[in-house]
Amino acid sequence: MTILVTGGTGLVGSRLLPRLARAGVDCRALVRPGKGVPAGATRVEGDLLDPGSLAPAVKGVEAVVHLAAVFRTTDADLVWRSNLEGTRNLIAAVKAHVPQARFIMASTGVVYDTDLPRPAREDDSTAATAPYPASKVAAERELHDSGLTWCVLRFAFVYGDGDGHLQAAPELFSRTDRHPAQTVSLVHERDIATAVELALTGVMDGRIVNIVDEAPVTVHEIASIVGASYKVSAAPLPNPWAGHMDGSLARELGFRATVPTVYQAARDRIL
């Protein structure tokens, strides 16, 4: 199988590509001029914001794994252009050149409302207003309405394999004044590959699917695991389910986390 991966030089993509290649997938990585690609992938130059550059990248592929996104910036216009316009351009290229290809898009659990009465399910409301989650919801809708064979993987907080995400989490959470007892759903980098490989089989076609491990943890636990300090509090927790995603659908479809908990990752030294 030949696939195109966008965002292949990012923290998630650079860990996913070698795993897919080792599994026997022929991977193309869309990159801007001057950028290299991880081992096992074929480099294809292009830019999601340059529609004319996408035709050579998509021709002949059987699937697209769209990871590319912008979120670590205060430039809201860039976030919207990259996440929505870039996705539109990629959808258009696939429809024009390989309309039979499967289109797998990475999204995020941040899209869910924070006042849900239980862990967030795929059909729950997504009234996000911040640029990153709002642009991802809009991009999801574009794909849903595209007429392509599609699925959306909403990843929990991704960490592991030295990506630095978990280590940076306490400072990130402190900026938004997260309660130390707030629960956070996680997924290890290795299980991004588990989910994508499953999605490539078609069992997730036409669905939005939460991808999470088996045991959400608190902000306090995350700080303890990475050896960071974090405020303590016995005050009531305002929104106890915020950040907690329901992984039931993924399990029904056959997803099994190979790194079931962050504590297992810590024991195996793969944080």
N, C-alpha and C positions, 0 to 999 in steps of 0.2 A: 504494500500500500504506500502511495506517495501522498504526503500531506504538506501543507504550508502552515508554518507557525509564525504568528506575529508576536512581537514582544520577546523574541527569543534571546535577546541579550540582557534582559532584566533579571532581577533576582529569582523570580519564579521560572521564567523561560529558560534561563541558563542552566537550571537544575533539571528541568523537564526534558529538554532536547536530548541530552546524552542517554537518559533512561529510555526514551522512545526508540532511539537509534539502537540501543542494546537489545530492545525487544523485537528488532527486525523491521521497524518502520523506516521508510525512506523519507527523511525530513528535509524540507527546505525551510530556511529561516529568512524572513524578510528583514533587511537591514538597510540603514542609510549608508551612503558612500563613506568609505573609510573605516567602517566598523567590521570587526571580525565576528565569527560565530563559534559556538561551542563545538567540541569534538563530535564527529559523527553527523553533522548537519551540512547541507549544501547551502552556500551563501547566495542569496538573490537580492540584488539592489532594488530598492523601491521606497516609497513614502506613502503612507496612508492618506496624506493630504494632497498627493499628486496622483489623481486618478489614472492618468496616462501611464504611470509607471507600474501599475498593478497587473496589467494583462499578462506579461511574461511570467510573473510570479505564480499566477493561479492556473495557467494553462496546463492541463494534464493531471492536475491533482484530484484525488478522490475525497479529500476532506481538508477543511481549514480549521485550525485551532487558533482562535483570536484572543490572545492574551494582552495585546498592547493597550495601555491606558495611561493617562496622566492624572496624578492626584496629589503629589507632594509639591504643590505650588500655590501661591496666592493669586495667580493669574487665572481668573475664572473663565475668561474668553478662550485661553489655550486649552483648559480642561474640556470645555464644551466642544471646541473644534476637533480636538484629538479624539475624544470618546464618542461623540455623536457623528460629526461629519466624517471622521476617519472610518467609522463602522459603516456608514452609508456608502462610502466609496468602495469599501471592500465587498459589501453585499452586491453592489452594482457590477463589479468586476466578475464575481462568481456567477451571477445571473447571466452575464453576457458570454462568458467563456466556458464555464463548467457548471451549468445549472443543475446537474445531477449530483454534485458534490455535497457532502455533509458539512454543515457549518456549526462548529462548536464554539460558543462564546463564553469567556470567563466574566463573571460578574461578582457581586459582593453581598455579604449579609448586612452591610451598612445601609442598604436600601430600606430595610424594614422600619416601621414605626417603633418608637421606644416605649409606647404605653400599652402593648399587647397584654392580654390576660394569661398568656402561656408562651412557651417557646415558639418562635416565628416559623410559620409554615409557608410553603411556596405560594399559596393563594391568598396570603394576608396582604393588607394594604401596604402601599409603598408611596407615601406622600412626602418623599424626601425633597428638601429644598436646597441643601448645600450642593455646590456645583458637581462634586464627584459622584455622590449617589444619584442625584437627579439626572445627570447625564448618562449614567449607566442604565437607569430605568428607561430613559428615552431610547437608548440604543437597543435595549431588549425588545422594546415595542417595534422598532424598525425591523428587527430580525423576525419577530413573530409574524409580522404582516408581509414578509418578503416573498412568500411562496416557495422558499427553499426548504430542504430538509434540515432542521435545526434543533439545537438544544442549548440551554443556558445553564451553566454551572455557577451557582452562587457559593463562592468559597467563604468559609469562616476565616478567622484570623490565621493567616498562613505563617508558619515558622519552621525552622529546622535547617540542618545541614550547613550551619554557619552563616545563614543569611542575615543574622543580626536583628531580625524582627522582634523576637521575644525579649532580647536584651534591651531593646529600645522601648518596649511597651510601657514600663512603669513611668518613664518620663512623659510619654505620649498621653497616658491616662491621667497623669497629674495635671496636664494642661487643660483638660476638660473637666477636672474636678470629679473624676470617677470615684464612687464610693468603694472602699477596699473590699466590701462584700459583693460587689457587682460580679455577676457571672459572665464569663467570656467563652464562646465556642471557638475551638481551635481546629486546625487541620495541618498535618505535617507535610512538608515539601514532597516527601516520598509518595504521599497519598493524593497529591495533585496528579501524579502520573497514574496512580491506580484508577482515579476517576476518569481521566482522559482516555485511557486505554479501554475502559468499559464503555464510555460514550462512543468511541469509534466503532463499536460493534453494532450500534443502532438501538440499543435497548432504552436509551433516553430520548430518542427522537420525539420532537414535538412537546417537550417538557422543560419546565424550569425545575432544577434539582438543587437542594441544599447539600453541600459537601462538608461534612464535619466529622471529627473523631468521636469516640464513644463517651467522653467524659469532660464536659465543660468545667472550667476552674475559675476561681475568683481572682480578682486583681491582686489581692493580698498573696495568694498562692503563687501567682506568676512572679511577683516581686521577690518572694522568698526563694523560688527556684533559681532565679538568675542572680541572687545575692544583692538585690537593690533595696534601698530603704523606701518605705511608702507610709503615708499617714495611717494612723489607726483611728477607728471610730466605732462606737456602739450606737450611733444614731440610726433611726429607721431608714431602711433602704427605699428610696422613692419609687423606682420602677424595677422590681425584682427580676423581670424577664428580659429587660433590655440587654441585647448582646447575646442572647441565648437562642440558638437555632435548632429546629426540629430536624433530625436526620432520618426520620422514618421512611420517607419515600426512597431515598438513596439505598437504604438497606433492602427495601422491597424489590428494588431493581437489581440487586446483586452486589452493591458496593460493600466492601469490608475493609476497614482501615487496617493497614499493616503496622501502623504505629498508633495503637488505640488510645493512648493517653500521653500527656506531656511528661508524666512521671516515668513512663516507659522510655520515652526519648531521653530523659535525663540519665536514667540508668544505663542506657546504651550509648551515651555520649554522642548523641546526634542532634543536639539542640542547635 
